[in-house]
Amino acid sequence: MAQFTRIEVAQTMKDTGMIPLFFSQDLELGKHILKACYDGGARLMEFTARGDFAHEVFGELTKYAVNELPGMIMGVGSVTDAAAASLYMALGANFIVTPVLREDIAIVCNRRKVLWSPGCGTLTEIAKAEELGCEIVKLFPGDIYGPQFVKGIKGPQPWTSVMPTGGVSPTEENLKAWFDAGVTCVGMGSQLISNDIIKNKDYSKLEQDVKHALAIIKSVRK
């Protein structure tokens, strides 16, 4: 069951401006990655559940976060149907992120008042998601659409909150372009939690990289 309300989750997304994305079947590695992100100032983690037994790893990571990392909001990405969304919510997911817009996922998440963020690529999809109760829309793949797309849709729909995933990197130039265009927050995976960090188990570097990315976001928002 979710530890945080969808309003709390949405506000944290807005306040911090960034959600790290990560997946591994290695639980101990996952704990180290999660703690490094937490120590760096991140307060959300999207566990991109793309492998066998991912739900088992997520359940244990969530228990770890609840017991050891107060205020860390655990969510799940790459969710493809309502059954999977329900499973992860039963394991403590505080938000659900999907690669596409699916009404069945909206229904089960809304029933439990859990924030859900569907991947959308057109203004029509975004409007439909908002009609279904979506607070923050995922723009995916972000590198295909870019900041100009966000700027374009914010014209007729200034109320729309957007979170691009893909095409986001922890540089001032990149982050400034996205936030100047009007995004609410960004999702960042391998550009932040790189293969080198994972291979070398360089958790201190990850912590510093998270701090640096959050500092850039705070700066470019002024």
C-alpha positions as a Markdown table, in Angstrom:
| # | Residue | x | y | z |
|---|---|---|---|---|
| 1 | Met | 0.0 | 0.0 | 0.0 |
| 2 | Ala | 1.3 | 3.5 | -0.9 |
| 3 | Gln | 3.0 | 5.4 | 1.9 |
| 4 | Phe | 2.4 | 8.8 | 0.2 |
| 5 | Thr | -0.7 | 10.3 | -1.3 |
| 6 | Arg | -0.7 | 11.2 | -5.0 |
| 7 | Ile | -0.8 | 14.9 | -4.0 |
| 8 | Glu | 2.4 | 14.4 | -1.9 |
| 9 | Val | 4.0 | 12.5 | -4.8 |
| 10 | Ala | 3.1 | 15.2 | -7.4 |
| 11 | Gln | 4.4 | 18.0 | -5.1 |
| 12 | Thr | 7.7 | 16.2 | -4.5 |
| 13 | Met | 8.1 | 15.7 | -8.2 |
| 14 | Lys | 7.6 | 19.4 | -8.7 |
| 15 | Asp | 9.8 | 20.4 | -5.7 |
| 16 | Thr | 12.8 | 18.3 | -6.6 |
| 17 | Gly | 12.4 | 18.4 | -10.3 |
| 18 | Met | 14.0 | 15.0 | -11.0 |
| 19 | Ile | 13.3 | 11.3 | -10.8 |
| 20 | Pro | 16.2 | 8.8 | -11.2 |
| 21 | Leu | 15.3 | 5.7 | -13.1 |
| 22 | Phe | 16.9 | 2.4 | -12.4 |
| 23 | Phe | 16.5 | -1.4 | -12.8 |
| 24 | Ser | 18.6 | -4.3 | -11.7 |
| 25 | Gln | 17.8 | -7.9 | -10.6 |
| 26 | Asp | 20.7 | -7.5 | -8.0 |
| 27 | Leu | 19.0 | -6.5 | -4.8 |
| 28 | Glu | 22.2 | -5.4 | -3.0 |
| 29 | Leu | 23.3 | -3.3 | -6.0 |
| 30 | Gly | 19.8 | -1.8 | -6.0 |
| 31 | Lys | 20.1 | -0.8 | -2.3 |
| 32 | His | 23.4 | 0.9 | -2.9 |
| 33 | Ile | 22.1 | 2.8 | -5.9 |
| 34 | Leu | 19.0 | 3.8 | -4.0 |
| 35 | Lys | 20.9 | 5.0 | -1.0 |
| 36 | Ala | 23.4 | 7.0 | -3.2 |
| 37 | Cys | 20.5 | 8.8 | -4.9 |
| 38 | Tyr | 18.9 | 9.4 | -1.5 |
| 39 | Asp | 22.1 | 10.8 | 0.0 |
| 40 | Gly | 22.5 | 13.0 | -3.1 |
| 41 | Gly | 19.1 | 14.6 | -2.4 |
| 42 | Ala | 16.7 | 12.6 | -4.6 |
| 43 | Arg | 13.4 | 11.8 | -2.9 |
| 44 | Leu | 11.9 | 9.7 | -5.7 |
| 45 | Met | 13.0 | 6.6 | -7.5 |
| 46 | Glu | 11.4 | 5.0 | -10.5 |
| 47 | Phe | 12.2 | 1.3 | -10.6 |
| 48 | Thr | 11.9 | 0.4 | -14.3 |
| 49 | Ala | 10.5 | -3.1 | -13.9 |
| 50 | Arg | 11.7 | -4.8 | -17.1 |
| 51 | Gly | 13.1 | -8.1 | -16.0 |
| 52 | Asp | 12.0 | -11.4 | -14.5 |
| 53 | Phe | 11.1 | -11.4 | -10.8 |
| 54 | Ala | 11.3 | -7.6 | -10.9 |
| 55 | His | 8.4 | -7.4 | -8.5 |
| 56 | Glu | 10.3 | -9.4 | -5.9 |
| 57 | Val | 13.3 | -7.0 | -6.1 |
| 58 | Phe | 11.0 | -4.0 | -5.9 |
| 59 | Gly | 9.2 | -5.3 | -2.8 |
| 60 | Glu | 12.5 | -5.7 | -1.0 |
| 61 | Leu | 13.8 | -2.3 | -2.1 |
| 62 | Thr | 10.6 | -0.7 | -0.9 |
| 63 | Lys | 10.9 | -2.3 | 2.5 |
| 64 | Tyr | 14.5 | -1.1 | 2.7 |
| 65 | Ala | 13.4 | 2.5 | 1.7 |
| 66 | Val | 10.6 | 2.5 | 4.3 |
| 67 | Asn | 12.9 | 1.3 | 7.1 |
| 68 | Glu | 16.2 | 3.1 | 6.2 |
| 69 | Leu | 15.4 | 6.1 | 3.9 |
| 70 | Pro | 12.7 | 8.2 | 5.4 |
| 71 | Gly | 10.9 | 10.3 | 2.9 |
| 72 | Met | 12.0 | 8.3 | -0.1 |
| 73 | Ile | 9.1 | 7.8 | -2.5 |
| 74 | Met | 9.3 | 4.5 | -4.5 |
| 75 | Gly | 7.5 | 4.1 | -7.8 |
| 76 | Val | 7.5 | 1.7 | -10.7 |
| 77 | Gly | 8.0 | 2.3 | -14.4 |
| 78 | Ser | 7.5 | 0.3 | -17.6 |
| 79 | Val | 4.1 | -0.9 | -16.3 |
| 80 | Thr | 2.1 | -2.2 | -19.2 |
| 81 | Asp | -1.3 | -3.3 | -17.8 |
| 82 | Ala | -3.7 | -3.0 | -14.9 |
| 83 | Ala | -2.7 | -6.3 | -13.3 |
| 84 | Ala | 0.9 | -5.3 | -13.1 |
| 85 | Ala | 0.0 | -1.9 | -11.7 |
| 86 | Ser | -2.1 | -3.6 | -9.0 |
| 87 | Leu | 0.7 | -6.0 | -8.1 |
| 88 | Tyr | 3.2 | -3.2 | -7.7 |
| 89 | Met | 0.8 | -1.1 | -5.7 |
| 90 | Ala | 0.3 | -4.0 | -3.4 |
| 91 | Leu | 4.0 | -4.1 | -2.9 |
| 92 | Gly | 4.1 | -0.4 | -1.9 |
| 93 | Ala | 4.4 | 1.6 | -5.1 |
| 94 | Asn | 3.6 | 5.2 | -4.6 |
| 95 | Phe | 3.4 | 6.0 | -8.3 |
| 96 | Ile | 3.0 | 4.1 | -11.5 |
| 97 | Val | 4.7 | 5.2 | -14.8 |
| 98 | Thr | 3.7 | 3.6 | -18.1 |
| 99 | Pro | 5.2 | 3.8 | -21.6 |
| 100 | Val | 1.8 | 4.3 | -23.2 |
| 101 | Leu | -1.6 | 5.7 | -22.3 |
| 102 | Arg | -3.9 | 2.9 | -21.0 |
| 103 | Glu | -7.2 | 3.5 | -19.4 |
| 104 | Asp | -7.2 | 0.2 | -17.4 |
| 105 | Ile | -4.1 | 1.4 | -15.5 |
| 106 | Ala | -5.8 | 4.8 | -14.9 |
| 107 | Ile | -8.8 | 3.1 | -13.4 |
| 108 | Val | -6.9 | 0.9 | -10.9 |
| 109 | Cys | -4.5 | 3.7 | -9.9 |
| 110 | Asn | -7.4 | 6.2 | -9.4 |
| 111 | Arg | -9.3 | 3.7 | -7.4 |
| 112 | Arg | -6.4 | 3.6 | -4.9 |
| 113 | Lys | -5.6 | 7.4 | -5.3 |
| 114 | Val | -2.1 | 6.5 | -6.5 |
| 115 | Leu | -0.4 | 8.9 | -9.0 |
| 116 | Trp | 0.1 | 7.5 | -12.4 |
| 117 | Ser | 2.0 | 9.0 | -15.3 |
| 118 | Pro | 1.4 | 7.6 | -18.8 |
| 119 | Gly | 3.7 | 8.0 | -21.7 |
| 120 | Cys | 2.2 | 10.4 | -24.3 |
| 121 | Gly | 3.4 | 11.7 | -27.6 |
| 122 | Thr | 0.6 | 13.9 | -28.9 |
| 123 | Leu | -1.6 | 16.7 | -27.5 |
| 124 | Thr | -4.6 | 14.5 | -28.0 |
| 125 | Glu | -3.1 | 11.7 | -25.8 |
| 126 | Ile | -2.1 | 14.3 | -23.2 |
| 127 | Ala | -5.6 | 15.7 | -23.1 |
| 128 | Lys | -7.1 | 12.2 | -22.8 |
| 129 | Ala | -4.7 | 11.4 | -19.9 |
| 130 | Glu | -5.8 | 14.5 | -18.1 |
| 131 | Glu | -9.4 | 13.7 | -18.6 |
| 132 | Leu | -8.6 | 10.4 | -16.9 |
| 133 | Gly | -7.2 | 12.2 | -13.9 |
| 134 | Cys | -3.4 | 12.3 | -14.8 |
| 135 | Glu | -1.5 | 15.0 | -12.8 |
| 136 | Ile | 1.9 | 14.8 | -14.5 |
| 137 | Val | 2.2 | 13.4 | -18.1 |
| 138 | Lys | 5.3 | 11.5 | -19.2 |
| 139 | Leu | 6.6 | 12.7 | -22.5 |
| 140 | Phe | 8.2 | 9.7 | -24.1 |
| 141 | Pro | 10.5 | 9.3 | -25.8 |
| 142 | Gly | 11.7 | 12.7 | -24.8 |
| 143 | Asp | 14.7 | 12.8 | -27.2 |
| 144 | Ile | 12.3 | 12.4 | -30.2 |
| 145 | Tyr | 10.1 | 15.3 | -29.2 |
| 146 | Gly | 12.5 | 17.7 | -27.4 |
| 147 | Pro | 12.0 | 20.9 | -25.4 |
| 148 | Gln | 10.3 | 22.6 | -28.3 |
| 149 | Phe | 7.4 | 20.2 | -28.2 |
| 150 | Val | 6.9 | 21.0 | -24.5 |
| 151 | Lys | 6.9 | 24.7 | -25.3 |
| 152 | Gly | 4.4 | 24.2 | -28.1 |
| 153 | Ile | 1.9 | 22.3 | -26.0 |
| 154 | Lys | 2.2 | 24.6 | -23.0 |
| 155 | Gly | 0.8 | 27.4 | -25.3 |
| 156 | Pro | -2.8 | 26.1 | -25.6 |
| 157 | Gln | -2.6 | 24.0 | -22.4 |
| 158 | Pro | -0.6 | 26.0 | -19.8 |
| 159 | Trp | -2.1 | 23.8 | -17.0 |
| 160 | Thr | -0.4 | 20.7 | -18.4 |
| 161 | Ser | 2.5 | 19.3 | -16.2 |
| 162 | Val | 5.1 | 17.4 | -18.2 |
| 163 | Met | 7.9 | 15.0 | -17.3 |
| 164 | Pro | 10.2 | 14.0 | -20.2 |
| 165 | Thr | 12.0 | 10.7 | -20.0 |
| 166 | Gly | 14.7 | 9.9 | -22.5 |
| 167 | Gly | 16.9 | 12.6 | -24.0 |
| 168 | Val | 17.6 | 14.2 | -20.5 |
| 169 | Ser | 21.1 | 14.5 | -19.3 |
| 170 | Pro | 22.6 | 16.1 | -16.2 |
| 171 | Thr | 24.2 | 19.1 | -17.9 |
| 172 | Glu | 23.2 | 22.7 | -17.5 |
| 173 | Glu | 22.6 | 23.2 | -21.2 |
| 174 | Asn | 20.2 | 20.2 | -21.4 |
| 175 | Leu | 18.3 | 20.8 | -18.2 |
| 176 | Lys | 18.0 | 24.5 | -18.8 |
| 177 | Ala | 16.4 | 23.8 | -22.2 |
| 178 | Trp | 13.8 | 21.5 | -20.7 |
| 179 | Phe | 12.9 | 23.7 | -17.7 |
| 180 | Asp | 12.9 | 26.8 | -19.8 |
| 181 | Ala | 10.3 | 25.0 | -22.0 |
| 182 | Gly | 8.1 | 24.5 | -19.0 |
| 183 | Val | 8.6 | 20.9 | -17.7 |
| 184 | Thr | 7.6 | 20.1 | -14.2 |
| 185 | Cys | 10.3 | 17.5 | -13.6 |
| 186 | Val | 12.5 | 15.2 | -15.6 |
| 187 | Gly | 13.2 | 11.5 | -15.5 |
| 188 | Met | 16.8 | 10.5 | -15.8 |
| 189 | Gly | 18.2 | 6.9 | -16.2 |
| 190 | Ser | 21.5 | 5.9 | -17.8 |
| 191 | Gln | 22.7 | 9.4 | -18.3 |
| 192 | Leu | 22.7 | 9.7 | -14.5 |
| 193 | Ile | 23.1 | 6.1 | -13.3 |
| 194 | Ser | 25.7 | 5.2 | -15.9 |
| 195 | Asn | 27.0 | 1.8 | -16.8 |
| 196 | Asp | 30.4 | 2.9 | -15.5 |
| 197 | Ile | 29.0 | 3.7 | -12.1 |
| 198 | Ile | 27.3 | 0.4 | -11.9 |
| 199 | Lys | 30.3 | -1.6 | -13.2 |
| 200 | Asn | 32.8 | 0.2 | -10.8 |
| 201 | Lys | 30.3 | 0.4 | -7.9 |
| 202 | Asp | 31.2 | 4.0 | -7.7 |
| 203 | Tyr | 28.3 | 5.0 | -5.4 |
| 204 | Ser | 30.1 | 8.1 | -4.1 |
| 205 | Lys | 30.3 | 9.5 | -7.7 |
| 206 | Leu | 26.6 | 8.8 | -8.1 |
| 207 | Glu | 25.8 | 10.7 | -4.9 |
| 208 | Gln | 27.8 | 13.6 | -6.2 |
| 209 | Asp | 26.2 | 13.5 | -9.6 |
| 210 | Val | 22.7 | 13.5 | -8.2 |
| 211 | Lys | 23.6 | 16.5 | -6.0 |
| 212 | His | 25.1 | 18.3 | -9.0 |
| 213 | Ala | 22.0 | 17.6 | -11.2 |
| 214 | Leu | 19.6 | 18.8 | -8.5 |
| 215 | Ala | 21.7 | 21.9 | -8.0 |
| 216 | Ile | 21.5 | 22.7 | -11.7 |
| 217 | Ile | 17.8 | 22.2 | -11.7 |
| 218 | Lys | 17.4 | 24.6 | -8.8 |
| 219 | Ser | 19.6 | 27.1 | -10.6 |
| 220 | Val | 17.9 | 27.0 | -13.9 |
| 221 | Arg | 14.5 | 27.3 | -12.4 |
| 222 | Lys | 15.3 | 30.8 | -10.9 |
